[in-house]
Amino acid sequence: MQAVLLIDFGSTYTKLTAVDLDKEEFLGNANSFTTVETDINDGLARALAALKTRTGELEFREQLACSSAAGGLRMVVSGLMPELTAEAARSAALGAGAKVVRTYSHTLTSPDLAEIREIEPEIFLITGGTDGGNKEVILSNARALATTDLQCPFVYAGNRVIADEVSEILKEFDLTVCPNVMPRLGELNIEPVQERIRELFLESIVYAKGLSQVEELISNIMMPTPQAMLKAMELLARGSGRVEGIGDLLAIDLGGATTDVYSMASGSPRLSSTVIKGLPEPYARRTVEGDIGMRYSVDGIIAAAGIERVKEISGLDSDSISHWCETLRADPAQLPDQEEIEALDFALSCLAVETAVTRHAGHLEEFYTPMGQVFAQSGKDLRGVRKIIATGGSLIYSSTLNNILSYALYNPQDPGSLKPEKADYLIDKNYILSAMGVLSERYPDIALKIMRKELLHE
């Protein structure tokens, strides 16, 4: 047996997955609380002991890892136009696994700089202007940033014509120049920036969070966990070349604090009478709803959906909802072990999925012109996506998963939404997706075969 251990150092849990390369199958998994604040080896050792009880003694050929420990990469992004370069930069950052805590557009002001100092980002991404386009705003922002005492690495991915000037202005800072994220209007080039973000994660952020303590025990810490998830799902959708993928898909990771949504689809307009509004969307897209979560972000779900919808789906009155929400905030580990909490959890799950997928999917606006009816599409058209993958404890352990996931589908009451019209539901019941993203760096065919076995039960 050629066993490989895949480790995900999360903010809360260290999760282990063991696979057999020869049989191309999942062997078992286990987890333990992440112990970054003391010694990360402690949590890893406890998880290994738990894994051993499930798989028996294993000799691992390799031990590979990803990490989102201590919240992942906190990134601030500045761009020129919010709907263009700023959005392109944000897309690049999210696709690389960063946690984008603030996005600025146009000229940075004194209050902006004060806010940035308070945020203390771990990476600052500067963009703006097509190649040969606007110079003044980007140079002004560089000069403003040069007056700060920020210690984080900077990445410049804006107008290439002024790259040397920006480098000179920020010569006292740790600056990397990458190709422009939007070299021409409507054209995206986000891969070089994503690769640099990953490199920074591996070079400095990982070790700053204490993961260097396990460096000798593992073969490589390869990527941030969200990037591993994105990589796994793109492989699952597209295939590896030798192994067929399953086609376009949507994935929902419903957590306690945030909800991540991934789509693998071109999302192109269906009709010739439809024009694209804003930037073209990447095939592999990730969005993070920082205000939508099952425990720490309960208030965000209620604010987005409205208390009346929570009452309607849960069957509870306002006082009961208020009481149990307070209980969940005070004790995020609270399980739905009572009838009223179970009812509330169901409603919150439904509305979290509905809100997150609605925000992720595109939207269609109808206009009438002298030439007839036309449509403007912003974002991706996901109506043709036929597979939805569920991950995250609130989903995979639910006895009403199909009902919850139905809220990810198109609703005639919101006719402009471009959510999937119908879909089959797949469950990541063993939490293998991030592990398979890591495994795919070296063994893409095997990673894809394991995902097909686990999700499609082949």
N, C-alpha and C positions, 0 to 999 in steps of 0.2 A: 504493500500500500504506500502510495505517495501522498501523504497528508499535508495540507497547507492550513495554517491558522491565520484567520483574517480578523483584525482588531479594529474596533471603532471606539476611540476615546471621546465619548460624548460629554456634554456639560454636566449631565446628571449621572448617566450610566456608562460604564465601560462594557461594550458588548463584544462577544467572541462568536465566531462562526468557524467551524471546521469542515473542510471538504476533502474528498478523495479524488485526486487527479486521474487515477487509473480507471475507476468506475464512473467518473464524472458525476458525482452525486454529493448531496448535502449529508454530513455525518451527524451534526448536532450543534447546539448553541447554548450560551449561558451569558449571564451579565452580573455585574456588581456595581455598587456606587463608585463613581469616579472620585479619586482622592488626590486631586491636583493640589489642594491646600496643604496637604501633609506630605505624603510620598505616593506618587502615582503607581508605584510598584505594588502597593498594598491592595488597591482595587483590582489591579490586573491579576495578582496572585489569588485573590478570592474568586474571581471569575474563572480562572484556570482550574481551581479546585472543583468548582461547580460543574464545569464542562467535563471533567474527568469522570464524575459520577454518572454522566449520561453516555459517554462514548468509550469509557475505559481508557487505559494508557495509550497514548498516541505519541509517536515520534514525528515531529513536524519537519518537513523538508524546507519550508520557508515560513516566515511569520511576517505578514504585510499589514499595514495599518493606514487608516485615515483618522481624521480628528476634527471635532468641533468643540473641543474642550474650552471651558471658560467663555462660551458664547461665540466662538469663531472669530472671524476677521471683522472688526468694526471699521467700516470705511465711510469716508466723506467724499462726495463727488461734486465737482463744479463744472458747469458747462455754459454754453452761450444761450441758446434758445431752449426752453423747457421741453418743447415737443420734438426737438431734433437732437442736438449733440448731448444735452443733458440726459435725455432718455436713452440714447445710444450708450452712453457711459454707464448708466444705471443697469442696462441690460447686460453689458459686459461684466460688470461687477457681480451681479446676481448669478450669472452663468458660471462664474469661477468659484462660487461658494462664499462670497463675502456677505456680511450683514450690513447693508447700506443704511446708516443711521440718519443721514441727511443729504439732500441734493440741493445745490444752489444753482441758480441761473442768472445770467447777466453779470453786472459788476458787483463784486463783493463789497459790502458796506462795513462800517465800523461795528455795528451790532452783529453782523454776520461773523466777523473775525472774533469777537468776544465769545459768541456761541461756539465757534469751532474750537477755541482754546478750552472751553468748558467740556466739550465732548471728548477731547484728547483722542482723536482717531488713531488707529493702528496703521492705516494706509490712507493717503490722500490722492485721489485721481483727478487730474486737471485735464479738461478737454475744451473744445470750442473752435468754431470756424472750420469750414472746408479748406482743403489745401489751396492757398492763394486767396482765401477769403478774409474774414474779419481778423484784425490783428490787435487793435487797440484794447478791446475788453480783456482779452487773454493776457496781454502784457501788463495791463493794470492789475489784474488779479494776481499775477505772479509777483509783482512788486509789493502788493498788499500782504501776501503770504510770507514774503521775505522779511517782513517786520515782526513776525510772530516767533515764538520760541518752541514751535512744534518739533518734536523729536522723531516723528514717524517717517517712514519712507514715502517719497513722492513719486508718482508716475505721471508723465506728461504724454498725452495721446491726442493732441489737437493739431491745428494748422501747422504743417511741417515747415512752412516758409520761415516761421519765427522760432523753430525749435532751438537753434543756437542761442538766440537772445534769452529765451526762457531758461536755458541751462546756465547762462552767465548770471542772470538775476538770482537764481536759486543755487548758486555754486557752493554755498555753505551748507546745503541740505543734501540728504541722500536721495538723489533724483535719478530716475531711469526714463529715457525717452523711447517711446514706442511709436509705431505707425499710427496715423490718425484713425480714430474709431469711425469717422465719417469723412473719408477723403473727398467725396463728391456728394452733392445733394441727393439724399435718398439711398446712398450706397453705404452699407455697413462693413466694417472690418474689425471685428471685436476679438478674434482669436489671439493675436499677439498680446493684447492687454490681458486677456484671461490667463495666458501662459505665464506672464510676468507676475500676476497676482499669486498664482500657484507657487512660483519660485520663491517669492517673498515669504509666503506661508511656510515653506519648507526650510528656508534659510534662517529665518529669525523668529517668526511668531510661534512656531511649534516649540522651539527651545525656550523662549521666554515664558511659556506656560508650564515648563517643567517636564516636557515630554522627552527631553534629552536624557533623563534618568533611565529611560528604557531603551535607549539607542542600541545598546549591545545585545538586547534580548530579541530584537526584531530586525528583519532584513531591510525594511525601508518604511518610513512614513511618507506616503505617496501623494496625498491630496487632501483638501478639506472635504468633510463628509457630504455637504450639499453637491459638490462637484462629482463625488463618487456616485451619488444618486442619479444625477443628470447623465453621467456616462453610462451607467447601467441601463437606464431606460432608453437612451438613444440606441445602444447596442441591441436591446430587446426589440425595438421597433424596426430598425434598419437591417439587422442581421450582421454577421461577421464576414461575409464574403463566401465562406464555406458552409455556414449554417444559416438557414433562413430566419429572418425576423418575423414578428407577428403583425407588422403594419402599424399605422397611426394609433396613438394611444394618449390617454389622459391619466395622470396619477395624482392622488390626493394623500398628503401626509398630514394628518390632523393631530396636533400636539397640544400640550397643556398651555403653552404661551403663544405659539404661532401656528399658522397653517400654511404649508408649502404646497403649491400646485405646479405640476410639470406637464407640458404638452409636447408631444413629438408629432408634428404635422406641419405641412407648409401653410395651411390656413388661407390659401388663395381664394379670391372671390369666385363664386359659382357662375355669375352672370357677366356677360360682356358689358352690360350697362352699369356695372359697379366699379367705382374708382377707389383707390386706396387713399385714406386720409392719414397723414403722419408717416412714420417710418415703416418700412417692410419688417415683418417679424422673422426672427431666426427660426429654423426648423425645430431646434431644441430650445425650449423656453422654460424658465423657472420664475415664479413670482412668490413673494413671501408676504403674508398678511400678518404684520406684527401686532395688530389689535384683535386678532381672532384666535382664540384658544380656549380649551375646555376647562381650564382652572385659573391660571393667572390672568387670562384675558376674557373672562366671562362677560364683563361689562361691555367689552367691544362688540361681542355678538349681539347683545341686547340693544346696544345703541344703533348698530347697523340694521337689524331686522325689525326692531320695535317690540315693545312689551306685549302688544296685542297678538303678534304672531307667536311669541313664546307661550302665551296663555292658550291660544288656539291649538297648538300642536301638543303641548304637555297636558292640557286639561286642568292645570293648576290655576289658582287665583293669584293676584298680585302679591298678597302678603306671603303666601307660601313660596313663591318664586324669590322674593326678596330674602326671606329667611334662609332658604337653601343655597342661594348664591353667596350669601355671607359665610355660610358653613364651608363652601367649597374654596372660597378665597382664604379663609383661616386655616384650612387643612387641605392643601392641594393633593395629598395622597388619598383623600376620601374616595372610596369605591362606591359605585351605585348599588349599595346593598340594602336599600330600603325602597319601598314602592314609589314614594314621591321623588326621591333623588333619581331613581331610574327613569321616571317620566320626564324630569327636567333634563337629565343627560341626553335622552333621546331627542328632545326638542332642540337643545343647544347643538348637538351633533348635526342635525338636519340643517339648521340655519347657518352653522359654520361652513358646512359644505356648500350650501347654496350661495352664500356671500362670497366665499373665496373663489369658487369657479366662475361666478358671474363677473367678478373683477378681472379674472384671468382671461376669460374668453373675449372675443371681439364684439363689436356692436355695429348694427346697420341702421343708417339714417336714410329716410326716403325724401326725395326732392322732386319738384316738378319744374321743368324748364320749357322754353319755347320748342325745344326738340323732343319733349316727352318726359317720361318718368326716368329718373336716375337714382342711384344709390351711392352713398359714401360709406365705406367700411373702414373702421378703425380697429386694429387688432386682428386676431386670427378668427377665421371661420372654422369652427370645430364641429359643425353640425353633422359632418360625415364621419366623425370618429366613432368607432364601434367597440372600443375596449377601454374600460376604466379600471385602474388598479388602486386598491385601497391599502394603505399602510398606516401605522400609528395605532397605539393601544386602544384609543377610543373607537376605532373602526373595527380592527381585526378581532377584538373580543366581544363585539356587539352581537346580540342574538337577533337584531333587527337590521342587519347591514344593508340588505337590499332596499329596504324602505328609506334608510338614510341616504344611500347613494342615488336614489331616484331624484333627490333634490339637486344633483349635479346636471340633470338633464334639462333640455329646453322646456320652457313653460310658456304656453300661449298667452298668458297674462303679461308677459314681457316680450312682445313680438320682435323687438330689435336685437335681443340677445342672440349670440351665435354659439350657444352651448350645444353639446351633442344631443341629437334627436332621440337616439336609442343606443343602448350599449350592453355588452356582456360585462359582468363584474368579476375581476380577478383579485385574489387576496394574498398579500405578502405575509402569510400567517407565521412564518419563521424569521421575519425581519432579515431577509437575505439581500435586499437590493443594494444597500451601500457596500456590503461585502463583495457582491458580484462586480460592482464598479471598480473596486480595488483589484480584484482577481483579473479583470479584463485587461488591465495594463500589461499583463504577461501571458495570460491564457484566455483570450477572448472567446474562442470556440467553446471551451469548457464552461466558462461563465455563462454563455448564452444557453448551452444545453441544460445546465442546472436550473436556470431561471425558467426554461420551458417546462422542465419536470415539476418544479415547485408551484408554478403559477397555473400551468395548463394541465398538470397531472398526466403528462405523456408517459 
